Amino acid sequence: MGPRPNLPRRIGRDIIASPSLASYPSQIVHEEYPDACLKAAGETGLPEEIFPQDCPFTIDQILDETFYPETD
């Protein structure tokens, strides 16, 4: 998967232009995260149970182009 050029900025602009969309990113993450975990498990060969049940990142973190999760 490649970089997400301009996507966070575009989503931010869309939310500013139409405040009724403010809850949309959270809804999408909530709906799509389980499928993303299944896909990640299939692509990595890791067991599905290794992924957190709920997305561990905030919408602000997801939309922050400079955010990169720290690993232990």
N, CA, C and O atoms as a MOPAC input file, in Angstrom:
PM7 MOZYME 1SCF
protein

 N      0.85300 1    -1.17600 1     0.00000 1
 C      0.00000 1     0.00000 1     0.00000 1
 C      0.89400 1     1.23100 1     0.00000 1
 O      1.82900 1     1.31700 1     0.79600 1
 N      0.62700 1     2.15400 1    -0.85300 1
 C      1.44000 1     3.34600 1    -0.98600 1
 C      0.98200 1     4.46800 1    -0.08200 1
 O      0.05000 1     4.30700 1     0.70700 1
 N      1.63500 1     5.59400 1    -0.20200 1
 C      1.27300 1     6.75500 1     0.61800 1
 C     -0.11800 1     7.26800 1     0.27100 1
 O     -0.67400 1     6.94800 1    -0.78000 1
 N     -0.65800 1     8.05800 1     1.16200 1
 C     -2.00100 1     8.60600 1     0.97800 1
 C     -1.89700 1    10.09100 1     0.65000 1
 O     -2.29200 1    10.91800 1     1.47200 1
 N     -1.38800 1    10.45500 1    -0.50600 1
 C     -1.14600 1    11.86300 1    -0.79000 1
 C     -2.42600 1    12.68500 1    -0.74800 1
 O     -3.40800 1    12.37500 1    -1.42100 1
 N     -2.39300 1    13.72400 1     0.04700 1
 C     -3.46700 1    14.71500 1     0.13600 1
 C     -4.79000 1    14.20900 1     0.69000 1
 O     -5.70200 1    15.00900 1     0.89700 1
 N     -4.92700 1    12.92300 1     0.93500 1
 C     -6.20600 1    12.41000 1     1.42000 1
 C     -6.59800 1    13.03200 1     2.76300 1
 O     -7.73100 1    13.49600 1     2.89300 1
 N     -5.71700 1    13.06500 1     3.76400 1
 C     -6.12800 1    13.68600 1     5.02900 1
 C     -6.52800 1    15.15000 1     4.86600 1
 O     -7.50200 1    15.59700 1     5.47200 1
 N     -5.78800 1    15.89600 1     4.05400 1
 C     -6.14700 1    17.30800 1     3.84700 1
 C     -7.49900 1    17.42400 1     3.14600 1
 O     -8.31200 1    18.28300 1     3.48800 1
 N     -7.72700 1    16.56900 1     2.18000 1
 C     -8.99600 1    16.62200 1     1.44800 1
 C    -10.16000 1    16.31500 1     2.37200 1
 O    -11.18600 1    16.99400 1     2.32700 1
 N    -10.00900 1    15.29100 1     3.21300 1
 C    -11.07800 1    14.94300 1     4.15500 1
 C    -11.31500 1    16.10900 1     5.11200 1
 O    -12.46000 1    16.46100 1     5.39500 1
 N    -10.23100 1    16.70600 1     5.61000 1
 C    -10.36100 1    17.85900 1     6.50900 1
 C    -11.09700 1    19.01400 1     5.85200 1
 O    -11.96600 1    19.63200 1     6.46800 1
 N    -10.75500 1    19.30800 1     4.60400 1
 C    -11.43500 1    20.39100 1     3.87300 1
 C    -12.91200 1    20.07000 1     3.67400 1
 O    -13.76600 1    20.94600 1     3.80800 1
 N    -13.20900 1    18.81900 1     3.35700 1
 C    -14.60600 1    18.42900 1     3.15600 1
 C    -15.41000 1    18.59000 1     4.43900 1
 O    -16.56500 1    19.01300 1     4.40100 1
 N    -14.80900 1    18.25800 1     5.56500 1
 C    -15.50300 1    18.38500 1     6.85200 1
 C    -15.72800 1    19.85300 1     7.19200 1
 O    -16.79200 1    20.22200 1     7.68900 1
 N    -14.72000 1    20.69600 1     6.92400 1
 C    -14.87500 1    22.13600 1     7.18400 1
 C    -15.98000 1    22.70500 1     6.28600 1
 O    -16.79700 1    23.51200 1     6.73200 1
 N    -15.99600 1    22.28500 1     5.04000 1
 C    -16.99500 1    22.79300 1     4.10100 1
 C    -18.39700 1    22.29500 1     4.42800 1
 O    -19.37900 1    22.98500 1     4.15400 1
 N    -18.49500 1    21.13600 1     4.99500 1
 C    -19.79300 1    20.55600 1     5.31500 1
 C    -19.72700 1    19.90300 1     6.69100 1
 O    -19.48000 1    18.70100 1     6.79100 1
 N    -19.94600 1    20.67900 1     7.75300 1
 C    -19.82400 1    20.14400 1     9.11600 1
 C    -20.67500 1    18.91100 1     9.40000 1
 O    -20.38900 1    18.16400 1    10.33600 1
 N    -21.70300 1    18.69300 1     8.61200 1
 C    -22.53200 1    17.50600 1     8.83300 1
 C    -21.74900 1    16.22300 1     8.55500 1
 O    -22.18100 1    15.13800 1     8.94500 1
 N    -20.59400 1    16.33800 1     7.88200 1
 C    -19.75600 1    15.17000 1     7.61300 1
 C    -18.79500 1    14.84400 1     8.75900 1
 O    -18.04600 1    13.87100 1     8.66800 1
 N    -18.80100 1    15.62400 1     9.81800 1
 C    -17.81500 1    15.47000 1    10.89700 1
 C    -17.78800 1    14.06400 1    11.49800 1
 O    -16.72200 1    13.58400 1    11.88300 1
 N    -18.92500 1    13.40500 1    11.58500 1
 C    -18.94600 1    12.06700 1    12.18400 1
 C    -18.63900 1    10.97000 1    11.17000 1
 O    -18.44800 1     9.81400 1    11.54600 1
 N    -18.59000 1    11.32200 1     9.90500 1
 C    -18.40100 1    10.32300 1     8.85600 1
 C    -17.10000 1     9.53200 1     8.98200 1
 O    -17.14200 1     8.30700 1     8.87300 1
 N    -15.94000 1    10.16900 1     9.20600 1
 C    -14.70900 1     9.37100 1     9.33800 1
 C    -14.79600 1     8.31600 1    10.44200 1
 O    -14.33600 1     7.18800 1    10.26000 1
 N    -15.38000 1     8.67500 1    11.57800 1
 C    -15.52400 1     7.70400 1    12.67200 1
 C    -16.42500 1     6.54300 1    12.27200 1
 O    -16.14300 1     5.39100 1    12.60100 1
 N    -17.49400 1     6.84300 1    11.57100 1
 C    -18.40100 1     5.79300 1    11.11900 1
 C    -17.68400 1     4.82500 1    10.17700 1
 O    -17.83100 1     3.60800 1    10.29000 1
 N    -16.91400 1     5.37800 1     9.25500 1
 C    -16.21600 1     4.54200 1     8.28000 1
 C    -15.18300 1     3.66100 1     8.97300 1
 O    -15.08100 1     2.47100 1     8.67600 1
 N    -14.41700 1     4.24300 1     9.89500 1
 C    -13.41100 1     3.43800 1    10.61400 1
 C    -14.10600 1     2.31200 1    11.36600 1
 O    -13.65800 1     1.16600 1    11.33300 1
 N    -15.19200 1     2.63800 1    12.03900 1
 C    -15.92500 1     1.63000 1    12.80500 1
 C    -16.43500 1     0.50400 1    11.89700 1
 O    -16.38900 1    -0.66700 1    12.27400 1
 N    -16.91800 1     0.85800 1    10.71000 1
 C    -17.46400 1    -0.13800 1     9.78200 1
 C    -16.37000 1    -0.94100 1     9.07500 1
 O    -16.52200 1    -2.14400 1     8.86500 1
 N    -15.28500 1    -0.28700 1     8.71200 1
 C    -14.27400 1    -0.91600 1     7.86200 1
 C    -13.12500 1    -1.58100 1     8.61700 1
 O    -12.44400 1    -2.44100 1     8.05800 1
 N    -12.89800 1    -1.20700 1     9.86100 1
 C    -11.75300 1    -1.74300 1    10.59900 1
 C    -11.75700 1    -3.27500 1    10.68600 1
 O    -10.71100 1    -3.88600 1    10.46900 1
 N    -12.88300 1    -3.91400 1    10.99100 1
 C    -12.86300 1    -5.38800 1    11.04800 1
 C    -12.42400 1    -6.02800 1     9.71900 1
 O    -11.66600 1    -6.99900 1     9.71500 1
 N    -12.90200 1    -5.48100 1     8.60100 1
 C    -12.49400 1    -6.01900 1     7.29900 1
 C    -11.01300 1    -5.76500 1     7.03900 1
 O    -10.32200 1    -6.60300 1     6.46000 1
 N    -10.53200 1    -4.60100 1     7.47300 1
 C     -9.10900 1    -4.28600 1     7.30300 1
 C     -8.24800 1    -5.26600 1     8.09800 1
 O     -7.17700 1    -5.66200 1     7.64000 1
 N     -8.71000 1    -5.65600 1     9.28100 1
 C     -7.96900 1    -6.63800 1    10.09000 1
 C     -7.93100 1    -7.99300 1     9.38900 1
 O     -6.89200 1    -8.65300 1     9.36700 1
 N     -9.05100 1    -8.40600 1     8.82000 1
 C     -9.08400 1    -9.67100 1     8.07700 1
 C     -8.10900 1    -9.63800 1     6.90000 1
 O     -7.37500 1   -10.59600 1     6.65600 1
 N     -8.11700 1    -8.52200 1     6.18100 1
 C     -7.21300 1    -8.37600 1     5.03900 1
 C     -5.76400 1    -8.39200 1     5.49600 1
 O     -4.92200 1    -9.05100 1     4.88600 1
 N     -5.47100 1    -7.66300 1     6.57500 1
 C     -4.10100 1    -7.62200 1     7.09400 1
 C     -3.65500 1    -9.01100 1     7.54800 1
 O     -2.51400 1    -9.40800 1     7.31300 1
 N     -4.54900 1    -9.74000 1     8.19400 1
 C     -4.21100 1   -11.09600 1     8.63800 1
 C     -3.89800 1   -11.98100 1     7.43100 1
 O     -2.93500 1   -12.74700 1     7.44700 1
 N     -4.71100 1   -11.86900 1     6.39600 1
 C     -4.48100 1   -12.66500 1     5.20200 1
 C     -3.18400 1   -12.30700 1     4.48700 1
 O     -2.47800 1   -13.18400 1     3.99100 1
 N     -2.87300 1   -11.01400 1     4.43700 1
 C     -1.67800 1   -10.56500 1     3.73200 1
 C     -0.39200 1   -10.84000 1     4.50300 1
 O      0.66800 1   -11.04300 1     3.91000 1
 N     -0.49700 1   -10.84500 1     5.83000 1
 C      0.71200 1   -11.01600 1     6.64600 1
 C      0.89500 1   -12.44200 1     7.14300 1
 O      1.99400 1   -12.82100 1     7.54800 1
 N     -0.17000 1   -13.23400 1     7.11500 1
 C     -0.09600 1   -14.57500 1     7.66300 1
 C     -0.20300 1   -14.59500 1     9.18200 1
 O     -0.07100 1   -15.65100 1     9.80100 1
 N     -0.44300 1   -13.42800 1     9.78900 1
 C     -0.60700 1   -13.35300 1    11.24200 1
 C     -2.02900 1   -13.77300 1    11.61000 1
 O     -2.95000 1   -13.60000 1    10.81200 1
 N     -2.21500 1   -14.32200 1    12.81300 1
 C     -3.57300 1   -14.69100 1    13.22400 1
 C     -4.42100 1   -13.43600 1    13.42500 1
 O     -3.93500 1   -12.41000 1    13.90100 1
 N     -5.67000 1   -13.53700 1    13.06000 1
 C     -6.59600 1   -12.40400 1    13.18800 1
 C     -6.66100 1   -11.87700 1    14.62200 1
 O     -6.85100 1   -10.68100 1    14.84400 1
 N     -6.50300 1   -12.78100 1    15.59000 1
 C     -6.62000 1   -12.40700 1    17.00100 1
 C     -5.51400 1   -11.45600 1    17.46500 1
 O     -5.64300 1   -10.83200 1    18.51800 1
 N     -4.44000 1   -11.34100 1    16.70000 1
 C     -3.33000 1   -10.47800 1    17.10000 1
 C     -3.67800 1    -8.99100 1    16.93800 1
 O     -3.06800 1    -8.13100 1    17.57400 1
 N     -4.65400 1    -8.70600 1    16.09000 1
 C     -5.04400 1    -7.31800 1    15.85200 1
 C     -6.06000 1    -6.88100 1    16.90000 1
 O     -6.93900 1    -7.65700 1    17.27300 1
 N     -5.94400 1    -5.63400 1    17.38100 1
 C     -6.91300 1    -5.15000 1    18.37400 1
 C     -8.33500 1    -5.22700 1    17.82500 1
 O     -8.56300 1    -5.03900 1    16.63000 1
 N     -9.27200 1    -5.50300 1    18.70200 1
 C    -10.67100 1    -5.62000 1    18.29000 1
 C    -11.20600 1    -4.28200 1    17.77200 1
 O    -11.98600 1    -4.23800 1    16.82100 1
 N    -10.77900 1    -3.20800 1    18.40500 1
 C    -11.17800 1    -1.86100 1    17.98700 1
 C     -9.95600 1    -1.12400 1    17.48200 1
 O     -8.84200 1    -1.36900 1    17.94400 1
 N    -10.15700 1    -0.23200 1    16.54600 1
 C     -9.05400 1     0.54100 1    15.99700 1
 C     -8.36200 1     1.31600 1    17.11700 1
 O     -9.02100 1     2.05800 1    17.84600 1
 N     -7.05100 1     1.15800 1    17.26700 1
 C     -6.33900 1     1.81000 1    18.37300 1
 C     -5.96400 1     3.27000 1    18.09800 1
 O     -5.33300 1     3.91100 1    18.93900 1
 N     -6.33600 1     3.79300 1    16.95100 1
 C     -5.94000 1     5.14600 1    16.59000 1
 C     -7.14400 1     6.07200 1    16.53500 1
 O     -8.24900 1     5.66100 1    16.18200 1
 N     -6.91000 1     7.32200 1    16.88700 1
 C     -7.96600 1     8.32800 1    16.80800 1
 C     -8.10200 1     8.79000 1    15.35800 1
 O     -7.21000 1     8.57400 1    14.53800 1
 N     -9.20400 1     9.41400 1    15.06600 1
 C     -9.39900 1     9.96700 1    13.72500 1
 C     -8.32800 1    11.01000 1    13.43500 1
 O     -7.81300 1    11.07700 1    12.31900 1
 N     -7.99100 1    11.81900 1    14.42600 1
 C     -6.92800 1    12.81800 1    14.22400 1
 C     -5.61300 1    12.14700 1    13.84500 1
 O     -4.90600 1    12.63100 1    12.96100 1
 N     -5.28100 1    11.05000 1    14.49700 1
 C     -4.04900 1    10.33100 1    14.15700 1
 C     -4.12700 1     9.74700 1    12.74200 1
 O     -3.16200 1     9.82600 1    11.98300 1
 N     -5.25100 1     9.17700 1    12.39800 1
 C     -5.42000 1     8.57400 1    11.07900 1
 C     -5.28000 1     9.63400 1     9.98500 1
 O     -4.68900 1     9.37700 1     8.93700 1
 N     -5.82000 1    10.81000 1    10.23300 1
 C     -5.78500 1    11.87200 1     9.22900 1
 C     -4.49100 1    12.68300 1     9.25100 1
 O     -4.26300 1    13.50100 1     8.36000 1
 N     -3.65000 1    12.47000 1    10.24800 1
 C     -2.38100 1    13.19500 1    10.36200 1
 C     -1.34900 1    12.54100 1     9.44900 1
 O     -0.91600 1    11.41500 1     9.69400 1
 N     -0.96300 1    13.24800 1     8.40700 1
 C     -0.01200 1    12.69400 1     7.44200 1
 C      1.35300 1    12.40000 1     8.05400 1
 O      2.11800 1    11.60500 1     7.50700 1
 N      1.66400 1    13.02900 1     9.17900 1
 C      2.97800 1    12.82800 1     9.79800 1
 C      2.94700 1    11.78300 1    10.90400 1
 O      3.99600 1    11.41500 1    11.43300 1
 N      1.75900 1    11.30000 1    11.26200 1
 C      1.65100 1    10.31500 1    12.34500 1
 C      2.13900 1     8.95600 1    11.87400 1
 O      1.76200 1     8.47300 1    10.80700 1
 N      2.97400 1     8.36100 1    12.68400 1
 C      3.42100 1     6.98800 1    12.44600 1
 C      3.47700 1     6.31100 1    13.79500 1
 O      4.22700 1     6.74400 1    14.66900 1
 N      2.69100 1     5.24500 1    13.99100 1
 C      2.63100 1     4.61000 1    15.31200 1
 C      4.00800 1     4.12200 1    15.77300 1
 O      4.79700 1     3.59700 1    14.98800 1
 N      4.26600 1     4.30900 1    17.04100 1
 C      5.49700 1     3.79100 1    17.61600 1
 C      5.32300 1     2.31300 1    17.89300 1
 O      4.22600 1     1.84900 1    18.20600 1
 N      6.41000 1     1.58500 1    17.77500 1
 C      6.38000 1     0.15600 1    18.09200 1
 C      7.29300 1    -0.09600 1    19.28800 1
 O      8.25500 1     0.63600 1    19.51900 1
 N      6.98100 1    -1.12200 1    20.02500 1
 C      7.81000 1    -1.46600 1    21.18700 1
 C      9.02300 1    -2.23700 1    20.75600 1
 O      9.84200 1    -2.61700 1    21.59300 1

